[in-house]
Amino acid sequence: MMQFTQDGIKSFKGLTIAILQVLVQGMEKALQTVVDELDSQLSHPGPGWESVGKKERRLQTLFGLTLVISRRGYRRRDWRDDGNSSGLYFPLDEALGLPPEERFCPLVQHLGVTLATNVS
């Protein structure tokens, strides 16, 4: 519980920040639950693919929250390393529209582009 003490909340601004922190923590748990459930519902890509287990991916979200996604990965059985790609396929990334190696969620990118185009 938040307390108005010398070490706690001292102003309305402090109260607002404390509430936002609680909300962000709840949002992190909810996002993680939904993403984990979606990953478990996505099907295997089909014949010719082998599982490589779960791989972690970190995404910087709005409010400075870093979401760690552990998602299933697959590789073609006949894949050969040509040095240009990892050869891995992540159904969850595709379902969420996340390009490979992207570190920011689409909402952060959208907000950044919108703010950048509104500044002279």
N, C-alpha and C positions, 0 to 999 in steps of 0.2 A: 504494500500500500504506500502511496506517495505521502510524504509528511512535510509539513511546513516547519522545518527546523533550521538551525544554523547550517547544517550540512546538506539540507534538502532543498526544496523549492522555495525560492525567495521572491518570485515575481510572477506576473501573469505570463510573461514570456517563458519563464522556467517551467510553469505548469503546462503550457502548450507543447513545449519540447518534450517533456516527460510523457505526455499523452501520445504524442507522435511516436515516441520510441516504443511504447507498449503496443500501439497499433501496427507498427512495422514488424515487431516480433511475431505478432499474431498472423500478419500477412505472410511472413516467411514460412511459418508452419503450414498455412493453408496452401500456399504455392507449391511447397515441397510435396504435400500429400496429393494434390491434383496431378502434378507432373509424374510422380511415381505411379499413380493409378493409370494414367494415360500410357506410360511406357509399358506397363504390364498388359494392357489391352491390345497394343499394336502387335500384329502378327509377324511371324517369321517371313522374310522376303521370298522364300520358296526354294525349289531345288537348285543346287549349285552354290549355295551360300552356307558358310559355317559360322557358328557363333564364336566370337572372341571374348565373350564375357561382358561385364559392365565396365564402362570407362567414365571417368568424371569429366565434367565440363563446368566451368565457372562463368556466370553471367552477371555483369554489373547491372542492377536494376535501378529504377527510380528510387529516390530517398537514400541512395548510397548502399542499398542492400546487395550483398553478393550472394547469389543463389548458386548452390553447388548441386548440379544435376548428375545423377548416376544413371546412365542409360545403356541399354543393350546395343552392342555393336556386332556387325557381321562383315565377313570378307568372302569374296568369291573364292571357291576352292582352286580355281585355275589361275588366280591372280599372280602376276609377276611384278616385282618392284622395278619400275622404269625410272624411279627418281622424281617423278612429277606429281604423284599423289600417294596418299596413304593406302588406297584401295579399300578403305573402310566405309561402311554404310550404317548410318544411325537412323532408324525409322522415326524416332522421336524428334530429331532435329528437322527432318523433312516435314513431319506433321505440324511442327511449330513454325516452320518457315525460317529456320536459323541457318545462315550460310556457314560453311566450315570456317573455323578459326575466329569467328566473330566473338568479341568479348563483351559487347554491350547489347542489352535487350532492345528490340525494335522501338519501344516507346522512348527510351533514352536517346536513340538516334533521331527519331522524329522531333523530339523536343529540341535537341541541339541544332538541327537543321532549321527548324522554325525560328528559333531565337537568332541564329546567325543571319538569316535572310531578312530579319526585321531591324537589324542594326546598320546604320549608314557608315 
